Amino acid sequence: MSLSELSVGETVFTTAFAVTRADLVAYADASGDQNPIHQDEAAAKAAGLPDVIAHGMYTMGLVARAVREWANGAGIDATLADFSARFAKPVVVPADGGAEVVVEGKVRKLDATSVELAMTVHSAGEKVLAPARATLAAK
């Protein structure tokens, strides 16, 4: 697929990610962010949260991963040139069953050398990143 085959307003992907407490421990170890609200239910509740929450950068990483997987799967030879998001709500990760993060990407802007995607990102029926945008530039 090439950029010329895309249309503004087109939904180009919907990707769901399962998030478990084990994922949060692995991310905490890799990133060095050992804030207990991401691993300990009592600490999260003491901080006024409903339960353990995912790291914000972990959530953003899932969104970037969804964009790259779509581009790679579609055969679009491009680099991730720009990425931005605002945290709207935390991703709550219960011990039993974890959470699901769903990322939907729509074409927001398009020209001959780049595509800007607007993503909606939900977990448990709540928008968790809003707005979220990524620009892919053709190589």
MIGU-544521 format. One record per residue (C-alpha): residue number from 1; chain; x negated, y negated, z negated. Coordinates in pm, 1 decimal. Each point is the difference from the previous one (the first is absolute). Example, Ala and Ser with C-alpha at 12.3 -4.5 7.8 and 13.67 -1.06 7.14 Angstrom:
BEGIN
+-----+-------+----------+----------+----------+
|   n | chain |        x |        y |        z |
+-----+-------+----------+----------+----------+
|   1 |     A |  -1230.0 |    450.0 |   -780.0 |
|   2 |     A |   -137.0 |   -344.0 |     66.0 |
+-----+-------+----------+----------+----------+
This chain:
BEGIN
+-----+-------+----------+----------+----------+
|   n | chain |        x |        y |        z |
+-----+-------+----------+----------+----------+
|   1 |     A |      0.0 |      0.0 |      0.0 |
|   2 |     A |   -118.1 |   -353.2 |     66.4 |
|   3 |     A |    102.7 |   -325.6 |   -159.7 |
|   4 |     A |    192.4 |    -89.6 |    316.2 |
|   5 |     A |    241.1 |    287.5 |    -71.2 |
|   6 |     A |    110.8 |   -154.8 |   -331.4 |
|   7 |     A |    288.6 |   -243.9 |    -50.7 |
|   8 |     A |     50.6 |   -270.4 |   -261.2 |
|   9 |     A |    252.5 |    124.1 |   -256.2 |
|  10 |     A |    -69.9 |    365.8 |     73.3 |
|  11 |     A |    -39.8 |    230.9 |   -298.9 |
|  12 |     A |   -317.4 |    192.0 |     78.1 |
|  13 |     A |    -32.2 |    218.0 |   -308.6 |
|  14 |     A |    154.9 |    107.6 |   -325.7 |
|  15 |     A |   -237.9 |    187.7 |   -227.8 |
|  16 |     A |     68.0 |    143.0 |   -344.5 |
|  17 |     A |   -270.8 |     70.3 |   -255.9 |
|  18 |     A |     37.9 |    206.4 |   -316.0 |
|  19 |     A |   -179.8 |   -158.1 |   -296.4 |
|  20 |     A |    -79.9 |    208.2 |   -307.3 |
|  21 |     A |   -164.9 |    -72.7 |   -329.6 |
|  22 |     A |   -296.1 |    210.0 |    121.6 |
|  23 |     A |    -37.7 |   -244.2 |    293.2 |
|  24 |     A |    -16.7 |   -288.4 |   -247.9 |
|  25 |     A |   -269.1 |    172.6 |   -207.3 |
|  26 |     A |   -205.7 |     67.8 |    313.9 |
|  27 |     A |     40.7 |   -361.9 |    114.7 |
|  28 |     A |    -92.2 |   -131.7 |   -345.8 |
|  29 |     A |   -315.3 |    211.8 |     -0.3 |
|  30 |     A |    -96.9 |   -109.0 |    351.6 |
|  31 |     A |     76.3 |   -370.7 |    -50.8 |
|  32 |     A |   -109.2 |    -37.1 |   -360.2 |
|  33 |     A |    339.9 |   -149.0 |    -91.4 |
|  34 |     A |     72.3 |    193.2 |   -316.9 |
|  35 |     A |    277.5 |   -230.3 |   -124.6 |
|  36 |     A |    216.5 |    235.5 |   -209.2 |
|  37 |     A |    328.2 |   -126.7 |    151.8 |
|  38 |     A |    -93.8 |    211.7 |    303.0 |
|  39 |     A |    -45.6 |    323.2 |   -194.9 |
|  40 |     A |    155.6 |    -16.1 |   -346.4 |
|  41 |     A |    376.0 |    -22.8 |    -40.4 |
|  42 |     A |    -19.1 |   -145.1 |   -353.7 |
|  43 |     A |   -239.8 |   -273.5 |    114.2 |
|  44 |     A |    221.6 |    -83.6 |    296.6 |
|  45 |     A |    309.3 |    -25.0 |   -220.2 |
|  46 |     A |   -189.6 |   -207.7 |   -258.4 |
|  47 |     A |    -78.5 |   -241.9 |    284.4 |
|  48 |     A |    371.7 |    -30.5 |     79.8 |
|  49 |     A |      1.6 |    233.9 |    299.7 |
|  50 |     A |    254.0 |    279.5 |     45.7 |
|  51 |     A |   -271.2 |    264.0 |     48.3 |
|  52 |     A |   -346.6 |     47.0 |    149.0 |
|  53 |     A |    -47.3 |   -210.3 |    315.2 |
|  54 |     A |   -218.3 |     47.3 |    305.3 |
|  55 |     A |   -297.6 |   -229.2 |     49.3 |
|  56 |     A |     93.3 |   -286.4 |    231.8 |
|  57 |     A |   -303.0 |     58.8 |    219.6 |
|  58 |     A |     89.1 |    370.0 |     24.0 |
|  59 |     A |    343.1 |   -100.0 |    130.8 |
|  60 |     A |   -157.1 |   -243.1 |    248.8 |
|  61 |     A |   -235.9 |    276.9 |    109.1 |
|  62 |     A |    296.2 |    223.0 |     81.6 |
|  63 |     A |    142.1 |   -273.7 |    221.3 |
|  64 |     A |   -330.8 |    -46.1 |    183.0 |
|  65 |     A |    -19.9 |    378.8 |     38.9 |
|  66 |     A |    350.0 |      7.9 |    154.0 |
|  67 |     A |   -103.3 |   -266.7 |    252.4 |
|  68 |     A |   -322.4 |    182.6 |     94.7 |
|  69 |     A |    173.1 |    338.5 |     27.3 |
|  70 |     A |    264.7 |   -148.9 |    228.6 |
|  71 |     A |   -257.6 |   -172.8 |    220.8 |
|  72 |     A |   -220.8 |    308.4 |     18.9 |
|  73 |     A |    297.1 |    229.4 |     69.7 |
|  74 |     A |    129.5 |   -233.7 |    270.2 |
|  75 |     A |   -342.1 |    -15.1 |    163.2 |
|  76 |     A |    -34.6 |   -373.0 |    -57.2 |
|  77 |     A |   -370.7 |    -85.9 |      1.9 |
|  78 |     A |     -3.3 |   -291.5 |   -242.3 |
|  79 |     A |   -152.9 |   -120.2 |   -322.8 |
|  80 |     A |    186.4 |   -119.6 |   -306.0 |
|  81 |     A |    -86.2 |   -368.8 |     33.1 |
|  82 |     A |    220.0 |   -147.1 |   -272.7 |
|  83 |     A |    207.9 |    134.1 |   -286.3 |
|  84 |     A |    199.8 |   -177.6 |   -266.9 |
|  85 |     A |    266.6 |     82.0 |   -251.3 |
|  86 |     A |    167.0 |   -145.2 |   -307.2 |
|  87 |     A |     92.2 |    219.0 |   -292.2 |
|  88 |     A |    373.7 |    -17.8 |    -63.1 |
|  89 |     A |     54.6 |    285.0 |   -248.9 |
|  90 |     A |   -218.9 |    276.4 |   -137.9 |
|  91 |     A |     15.2 |    357.9 |    124.3 |
|  92 |     A |    119.7 |    193.9 |   -304.2 |
|  93 |     A |   -144.7 |    352.9 |     -9.7 |
|  94 |     A |    187.7 |    229.1 |   -239.5 |
|  95 |     A |   -180.9 |    307.5 |   -131.8 |
|  96 |     A |    273.6 |    225.1 |    135.6 |
|  97 |     A |      8.0 |    -14.1 |    379.5 |
|  98 |     A |   -211.1 |   -309.6 |     53.3 |
|  99 |     A |    113.6 |   -267.9 |    243.1 |
| 100 |     A |     46.7 |    -50.0 |    371.0 |
| 101 |     A |   -124.8 |   -306.0 |    186.5 |
| 102 |     A |    164.1 |    -57.1 |    339.3 |
| 103 |     A |   -166.0 |   -230.2 |    250.7 |
| 104 |     A |    182.7 |   -122.4 |    311.3 |
| 105 |     A |   -189.1 |   -194.8 |    264.8 |
| 106 |     A |    161.1 |   -230.3 |    255.4 |
| 107 |     A |   -164.3 |   -200.7 |    274.9 |
| 108 |     A |     10.9 |   -365.2 |   -108.5 |
| 109 |     A |   -225.8 |   -161.3 |    261.6 |
| 110 |     A |   -165.7 |    135.9 |    308.4 |
| 111 |     A |   -242.4 |   -118.3 |    264.8 |
| 112 |     A |   -239.2 |    165.3 |    244.6 |
| 113 |     A |   -272.2 |     56.1 |   -261.2 |
| 114 |     A |    176.8 |     40.1 |   -335.6 |
| 115 |     A |    312.8 |    107.1 |   -182.3 |
| 116 |     A |    121.6 |   -133.6 |   -333.0 |
| 117 |     A |    212.3 |    238.4 |   -202.4 |
| 118 |     A |    240.5 |    -96.4 |   -276.3 |
| 119 |     A |     42.8 |    279.7 |   -249.3 |
| 120 |     A |    272.1 |     66.4 |   -249.4 |
| 121 |     A |   -123.2 |    207.0 |   -292.5 |
| 122 |     A |    245.6 |    166.0 |   -238.1 |
| 123 |     A |    -14.3 |    230.1 |   -298.8 |
| 124 |     A |    303.4 |    118.5 |   -196.9 |
| 125 |     A |    222.1 |   -231.1 |    205.9 |
| 126 |     A |   -202.7 |   -311.7 |    -86.6 |
| 127 |     A |   -220.0 |   -212.6 |    224.0 |
| 128 |     A |   -346.2 |     31.4 |   -152.0 |
| 129 |     A |   -199.7 |   -208.5 |    248.6 |
| 130 |     A |    161.2 |   -300.6 |    166.4 |
| 131 |     A |   -109.4 |   -126.0 |    237.4 |
| 132 |     A |   -261.1 |    240.3 |    134.6 |
| 133 |     A |   -167.3 |    -63.9 |    334.8 |
| 134 |     A |   -276.7 |    155.3 |    204.0 |
| 135 |     A |   -162.4 |   -107.4 |    324.6 |
| 136 |     A |   -168.6 |    249.2 |    229.3 |
| 137 |     A |   -241.6 |   -138.4 |    258.3 |
| 138 |     A |    -76.3 |    200.6 |    312.8 |
| 139 |     A |   -360.3 |    117.1 |     25.8 |
+-----+-------+----------+----------+----------+
